[in-house]
Amino acid sequence: MDSKATLNQLKKRSPEGKLPGSYGVYFKNTLVALCHALEDHILQVSSQHPEAKPLVLATFQQGKWYLQEADRYQELAQCSRHIMIAAVADSGLSKHPTSKLDNVSLINLETTDSIVNEWNLIILAPSYRAMVLCHELSEDEYLPNCKPTVDIERKFYGLWTFDETLVAKAAEILVERCRPYNPELADTIQKQHQEIIETKGIAPTDMSGVVSRIVSYLQKTQEQMIAINRQTRELWELEDQALRVTHNLNTNKLQAFIRMAQKVDEQDQTNPLASLQVAALCETLGNLLDLPTPKLRRLRLAGLLFRVGLVSAPKEVFSKTPDELDPKSLNFWQKQNLFGSQLLGAMPELVPITKIIAHYLEYWDGSGKPDGLKEEEIPIESRILGLVSYFQELTIPRGKRPALSLGESLEKCSARKGTYFDPTLVETLNNVVRLTEMGLMELPKRPSQLPNVWLEDVARLIE
């Protein structure tokens, strides 16, 4: 990647020179899905809150402005305070009505400028920040004989994020890279960006909806790919490449689900590390019980995702105990496993994980939900997750209940041994807690492996 690339410059300006976990290698059709999801968010939010109109910065790799997108940007312009688009002169945009709008500015890039290898979408709004930032792989960066012959298989280094600091830094970098073409426009963009930063009185936008939309777009894109493969003999002959596309889509969907779980934890101010801690303790119990490696992998991933069902939960779910909740919020709390499994059902490859989460609120005596499974009928991973999530929840303050010590939390679990929880699992947890209290071990704070799902094989996580 060119040293002047926006991605490289952003990495240098980031803390410890690191980029977020979403950084990885993307296929072109995945980028289209991600950008469309963020663009749809502009249309939705700005129509409901005109005062929150964003500033939009876009660059189109190699200047390949796809004219079917021009009408879309004409609609986006109506919902934005300003749109800056950088593309080479022969991209075709200059002849389209979109470029003639008062709040759309076009920068004609020189073909020798390294920015022509980038595909960026940066959104700066008073209530949120978002971006997709990408740079196409050079010919030398592909493996021998692996340079794509199909447009949708072109690959890009890139990331997507809602981190306000990172988005602001990327915007500054991009504006400065475009300044030589139009200094006056660069000053205008900087001024508008500052006005957005200084805007007060607009509540932050909940981004969980756009994450859900990203998942839907990725699912739709995958289905379209499958249909194309069936209809096009040439793509069937390129089966290996098509499988790689599917793999990339799957990993991106999984990343979106993990981001949902992280979003839930961010909303829970008293328990912001719930998913990490639950996944870590589940893994510890699984190791002590000598679970096979595939089950451990599934259990670890289920621990990271078990709270996705709370992504749209009322705020009081995170500030009160269940007996303090009103009926609507209590319904969310009691059915979080069902909501979570329904969300994860959008990804067939996650069936084993979905099953674990769907049944982690089943009880040993058969009184749990959703199916009233009893004792060994309940998957072992679900039994572990149910016990550990209950135990971890007790160790943090919630509503009028203060945080309990490890010993007190264990006593609560032991009181439900044989009714809610598998007696053997409670004894295993008892051993862990006692060793911790004696100073012979520490409770793990995060699982041994956190899936870098943009680059890691999904099958290896859930097989």
Secondary structure as GFF3:
##gff-version 3
##sequence-region A 1 463
A	DSSP	alpha_helix	6	13	.	.	.	ID=ss1
A	DSSP	three_ten_helix	15	17	.	.	.	ID=ss2
A	DSSP	beta_strand	24	27	.	.	.	ID=ss3
A	DSSP	alpha_helix	28	48	.	.	.	ID=ss4
A	DSSP	three_ten_helix	50	52	.	.	.	ID=ss5
A	DSSP	beta_strand	55	59	.	.	.	ID=ss6
A	DSSP	three_ten_helix	61	63	.	.	.	ID=ss7
A	DSSP	alpha_helix	67	78	.	.	.	ID=ss8
A	DSSP	beta_strand	82	88	.	.	.	ID=ss9
A	DSSP	three_ten_helix	89	91	.	.	.	ID=ss10
A	DSSP	three_ten_helix	93	95	.	.	.	ID=ss11
A	DSSP	three_ten_helix	97	100	.	.	.	ID=ss12
A	DSSP	beta_strand	104	109	.	.	.	ID=ss13
A	DSSP	three_ten_helix	114	117	.	.	.	ID=ss14
A	DSSP	beta_strand	118	125	.	.	.	ID=ss15
A	DSSP	beta_strand	128	136	.	.	.	ID=ss16
A	DSSP	three_ten_helix	139	141	.	.	.	ID=ss17
A	DSSP	three_ten_helix	151	153	.	.	.	ID=ss18
A	DSSP	beta_strand	155	161	.	.	.	ID=ss19
A	DSSP	alpha_helix	164	178	.	.	.	ID=ss20
A	DSSP	three_ten_helix	179	181	.	.	.	ID=ss21
A	DSSP	alpha_helix	183	198	.	.	.	ID=ss22
A	DSSP	alpha_helix	208	231	.	.	.	ID=ss23
A	DSSP	alpha_helix	233	237	.	.	.	ID=ss24
A	DSSP	alpha_helix	239	267	.	.	.	ID=ss25
A	DSSP	alpha_helix	274	288	.	.	.	ID=ss26
A	DSSP	alpha_helix	293	305	.	.	.	ID=ss27
A	DSSP	three_ten_helix	308	310	.	.	.	ID=ss28
A	DSSP	three_ten_helix	315	318	.	.	.	ID=ss29
A	DSSP	three_ten_helix	322	324	.	.	.	ID=ss30
A	DSSP	alpha_helix	327	334	.	.	.	ID=ss31
A	DSSP	alpha_helix	336	344	.	.	.	ID=ss32
A	DSSP	three_ten_helix	348	350	.	.	.	ID=ss33
A	DSSP	alpha_helix	351	358	.	.	.	ID=ss34
A	DSSP	three_ten_helix	375	377	.	.	.	ID=ss35
A	DSSP	alpha_helix	380	394	.	.	.	ID=ss36
A	DSSP	alpha_helix	406	415	.	.	.	ID=ss37
A	DSSP	alpha_helix	423	437	.	.	.	ID=ss38
A	DSSP	alpha_helix	458	462	.	.	.	ID=ss39
###
